[in-house]
Amino acid sequence: VTRARLPVLLQRATLGVAVALNLLVAGVTALHPQILRLWVGESFVATAGPMLVVLVGAHCLRNIAAPYSLMLLATGLHQRALVSAVLEGVAKLVASIMLGLAWGAVGVACGTLVGAVVGVAGTLALNTGRTPELTPRPLAFSLRAVALPLLLFAPLHLYLLRPFL
């Protein structure tokens, strides 16, 4: 693949990853009671279930940006993404401590979700504009490859999460 084709490849890869990860989150959210019953037993369904759903959701959200991150590394542009990575880490640490003190282990899991939101938002808001080689139209990339799949799957996620809300 030539460098000129990297933006198209990145957009397609990110869109595909976003769809696949949204399907994974939906599957885990819908099936987590059965998964936990088989894996660790009935006694953990009520306690570990919410943490599993939050952590899978957080990690899947964060990994929507994995194609971009890998392409940064492959092209040697990773130095342009340091600020958002630091912000994500600080947000995750602070949120995990604060929410952990308030809600216990589920709060720590929610801190991971906060970090994922900050990480993806930071990637889209801070990094994509600094890498025109990969994202010549950062807003179009953000909307098509990330926001669109999240919006399309939002009703399904909300429906599946209704027992937690």
Protein Blocks (a to p, Z undefined) as FASTA:
>chain_A
ZZklmmmmmmmmmmmmmmmmmmmmmmmmmmmmmmmmmmnojklmmmmmmmmmmmmmmmmm
mmmmmmmmmmmmmnopmmmmmmmmmmmmmmmmmmmmmmmmmnommlmmmmmmmmmmmmmm
mmmmmmmmmmmmlmmplmlmmmmmmmmmmmmmmmmmmmmmmmmZZ
